[in-house]
Amino acid sequence: MILESLVHMDMRDEAVPIMEMVAAELSGRRWMSTQTTAFGLIGVAKFTGGISERGNLKFDYKFNRTQKVSAETGMPIAKIDFNPGPSSEGKMNVTNTSNGVIYVRLINSGVPATGSEETIMQNLSVQVDYVDMQGDPVSVSGIQRGTDFKAVYTITNPGSLGYYDNLALTSIYPSGWEIHNERLFNTTGETTASRYQDVRDDRVMTYFGLQGNKSVQYSIRLNAAYKGRYYLPSVKVEEMYRNDIQVVIPGRWIKVTEIE
């Protein structure tokens, strides 16, 4: 609101540091409500939309030791896609050759290499147990083909941040396992009622709320169907509208062995 007010008063020099602060918050990782995000975008739009005689957007960029590239566009935003390849340097140089101010944002995405996920525990705890149909522990590091077993997820809210309304448990399974959909076979497992559960070919997504200092338990019935070595992906539980409430349990390699 201060940024928008400074723009209306034509105090652009004074608005620049406020603009930089708002832009940094919008591009950061901190969770913001819809209203906060909207006011931030309005302030940025007022500031950037009122710049006159800026001319074309012009800049030079260079990644690592590649040749410098010059770019120019009459649009307010220039998007450039490039593949950095296997380089480990990761150094980008950008030179502004425009008449006005430009703001650079580098966005990268990818999938973590198998087995390189990091454990995350933020304001939530999750325990995963693999048990047989009698409830005794089983080792999925080497389980016999044809074995029925269960993945049991115990999620606990420590209570420090109150009630969690929009939790999502995403459990993805290796291709050597098959999911037993209780609803299709008209059976029931020992599990807490959820708000909604989406059972797919290779994963189960469970949505629920959780009171402070309380725990819930969800049980997924599985079958070790195909012999081989497979990767068991990471388990993730998160509050869908807050990035400070989440758990990630790294994946690992498992085996389905032949029947002895």
C-alpha positions in Angstrom: 0.0 0.0 0.0 2.9 2.3 0.7 4.4 1.5 -2.7 1.1 2.3 -4.5 0.8 5.5 -2.5 4.3 6.7 -3.5 3.5 6.0 -7.1 0.3 8.0 -6.9 2.3 10.9 -5.4 4.9 10.6 -8.2 7.6 9.9 -5.7 9.4 7.2 -7.7 12.9 7.6 -6.3 11.5 7.0 -2.8 9.4 4.1 -4.1 12.4 2.2 -5.6 13.6 0.5 -2.3 10.0 -0.3 -1.4 9.5 -1.8 -4.8 12.7 -4.0 -4.4 11.5 -5.2 -1.1 8.1 -6.1 -2.3 9.5 -7.9 -5.4 11.9 -9.9 -3.2 9.0 -11.0 -1.0 6.9 -12.0 -4.0 9.6 -14.1 -5.5 10.7 -15.6 -2.2 9.7 -18.8 -0.5 7.7 -17.3 2.3 4.0 -18.3 2.3 1.6 -15.3 1.7 -2.1 -15.1 1.8 -4.1 -14.3 -1.3 -4.8 -10.8 0.0 -1.1 -10.1 0.7 -0.1 -11.4 -2.7 -2.8 -9.3 -4.4 -1.7 -6.1 -2.7 1.9 -6.8 -3.6 1.1 -7.4 -7.2 -1.0 -4.2 -7.4 1.8 -2.1 -6.0 4.3 -3.6 -8.4 1.9 -3.1 -11.3 1.4 0.5 -10.4 5.1 1.1 -10.2 6.1 -0.7 -13.5 3.1 0.4 -15.4 3.7 4.1 -14.9 7.3 4.1 -16.2 7.3 6.3 -19.4 9.9 6.5 -22.1 11.5 3.3 -21.1 11.9 2.2 -24.6 12.5 -1.5 -25.6 13.7 -4.0 -23.0 17.3 -4.6 -23.9 19.9 -6.7 -22.1 22.9 -9.0 -22.6 23.3 -12.3 -20.8 26.0 -15.0 -20.6 25.9 -18.3 -18.8 29.2 -19.7 -17.5 31.8 -19.6 -20.4 29.2 -19.5 -23.2 29.2 -16.6 -25.7 27.4 -13.5 -24.7 23.9 -13.1 -26.2 22.1 -9.8 -26.8 18.3 -9.6 -26.5 15.7 -6.9 -27.2 11.9 -6.8 -27.1 9.1 -4.3 -27.0 7.2 -6.5 -24.5 7.4 -5.7 -20.8 8.6 -9.2 -20.0 11.3 -11.3 -21.8 11.4 -15.0 -21.2 14.4 -17.0 -22.2 14.6 -20.8 -22.0 18.0 -22.5 -21.9 19.4 -25.9 -20.9 22.5 -25.5 -18.6 23.5 -29.1 -19.2 25.7 -31.0 -16.7 27.8 -27.9 -15.8 28.5 -27.5 -12.1 29.4 -23.7 -12.3 26.0 -22.2 -12.6 27.1 -18.6 -13.1 24.8 -16.2 -15.0 25.8 -12.6 -16.0 23.1 -10.1 -17.1 23.9 -6.6 -18.3 21.0 -4.1 -18.6 21.4 -2.0 -21.8 17.9 -0.5 -21.6 17.0 3.1 -20.6 15.1 2.0 -17.5 15.3 -0.5 -14.6 15.0 -4.2 -15.3 14.4 -7.0 -12.8 16.0 -10.4 -13.4 14.5 -13.6 -12.1 16.2 -17.0 -12.7 13.9 -19.9 -12.4 15.2 -23.5 -12.4 13.4 -26.7 -12.0 14.2 -30.4 -12.0 13.8 -33.8 -10.3 16.2 -34.7 -7.6 18.5 -37.6 -8.5 17.4 -40.9 -7.2 18.3 -41.3 -3.6 19.4 -37.6 -3.1 16.2 -36.3 -1.5 16.7 -34.4 1.8 14.7 -35.2 5.0 12.4 -32.3 5.9 10.5 -32.1 9.2 8.6 -28.8 9.8 5.9 -28.5 12.4 4.7 -32.0 11.7 5.9 -35.6 12.3 5.3 -38.7 10.2 6.2 -42.3 10.9 6.0 -45.0 8.2 5.8 -48.7 9.1 5.5 -51.7 6.8 3.6 -54.6 8.4 2.1 -57.9 7.3 -1.6 -58.6 7.4 -1.3 -59.7 11.1 0.4 -56.4 12.0 3.9 -57.7 12.4 6.8 -55.7 10.9 8.1 -56.7 7.5 11.3 -55.6 5.7 10.6 -54.2 2.2 14.3 -54.2 1.4 13.7 -57.8 0.3 10.1 -59.0 0.3 8.9 -62.1 -1.5 6.8 -61.9 -4.6 3.1 -62.4 -3.9 3.2 -61.1 -0.3 0.3 -59.0 0.9 1.4 -56.2 3.3 0.4 -52.7 4.5 2.1 -49.3 4.6 1.0 -47.6 7.8 1.4 -43.8 8.0 1.1 -42.2 11.4 0.9 -38.4 11.2 1.2 -36.2 14.3 0.4 -32.5 14.8 2.7 -31.3 17.6 0.2 -28.5 18.4 2.5 -25.5 18.2 0.6 -24.0 15.3 -2.9 -25.1 16.2 -5.3 -26.9 13.9 -4.2 -27.9 10.4 -7.1 -27.8 8.0 -5.6 -28.8 4.6 -3.1 -31.6 5.0 -2.2 -33.9 2.1 -0.4 -37.2 2.3 1.1 -38.3 -1.0 2.5 -41.8 -1.0 3.9 -43.1 -4.3 4.8 -46.8 -4.7 7.4 -48.6 -6.8 6.3 -50.3 -10.0 6.9 -53.8 -8.5 4.1 -53.2 -6.0 0.4 -53.1 -6.6 -2.2 -51.1 -4.6 -5.2 -53.0 -3.2 -8.1 -50.5 -3.5 -10.3 -51.3 -0.6 -13.3 -49.6 -2.2 -13.1 -51.8 -5.4 -12.9 -55.0 -3.4 -15.5 -54.0 -0.9 -13.1 -54.4 2.0 -12.1 -52.0 4.8 -8.7 -51.4 6.4 -7.9 -50.2 9.9 -7.5 -46.5 9.1 -8.7 -43.1 10.2 -11.4 -41.5 8.2 -10.1 -39.0 5.7 -11.8 -36.0 4.0 -11.0 -37.5 0.6 -8.7 -40.2 -0.8 -7.6 -40.5 -4.4 -6.3 -44.0 -5.3 -4.4 -44.3 -8.6 -2.3 -46.9 -10.3 1.0 -46.0 -8.6 0.0 -43.7 -5.7 -2.5 -42.8 -3.0 -3.3 -39.2 -2.1 -5.1 -38.6 1.2 -6.6 -35.3 2.3 -7.5 -34.5 5.9 -7.5 -32.1 8.8 -5.7 -32.6 12.1 -6.1 -31.1 15.6 -3.2 -30.0 17.6 -1.5 -32.6 19.8 -3.4 -35.3 17.9 -2.4 -38.1 15.5 -4.1 -39.9 12.6 -3.2 -43.2 11.0 -3.7 -44.3 7.4 -3.1 -47.8 6.2 -2.6 -48.7 2.5 -2.8 -52.4 1.5 -0.2 -53.5 -1.0 1.0 -56.6 -2.8 4.6 -57.4 -3.9 3.6 -58.4 -7.5 6.7 -58.3 -9.7 10.2 -59.6 -9.0 13.0 -57.0 -9.4 14.8 -54.1 -7.8 12.8 -50.9 -7.6 13.0 -47.4 -6.2 10.5 -46.5 -3.5 9.9 -42.7 -3.9 9.8 -40.3 -1.0 6.8 -39.8 1.2 5.4 -36.3 1.5 2.9 -34.7 3.9 2.2 -31.0 3.6 -0.2 -28.3 4.6 -1.3 -27.4 1.0 -1.5 -23.6 1.7 1.5 -23.2 4.0 5.1 -24.0 3.1 6.2 -24.1 6.8 4.3 -27.2 7.6 5.6 -30.3 5.8 7.5 -33.6 6.0 9.5 -35.3 3.4 10.9 -38.8 4.0 13.5 -39.7 1.4 13.0 -42.7 -0.9 15.1 -45.8 -1.0 15.8 -48.9 -3.1 13.7 -52.1 -2.4 13.6 -55.6 -3.8 10.9 -58.1 -4.6 12.4 -61.5 -4.5 11.2 -64.8 -6.0 9.1 -67.2 -3.9 11.4 -69.6 -2.0 
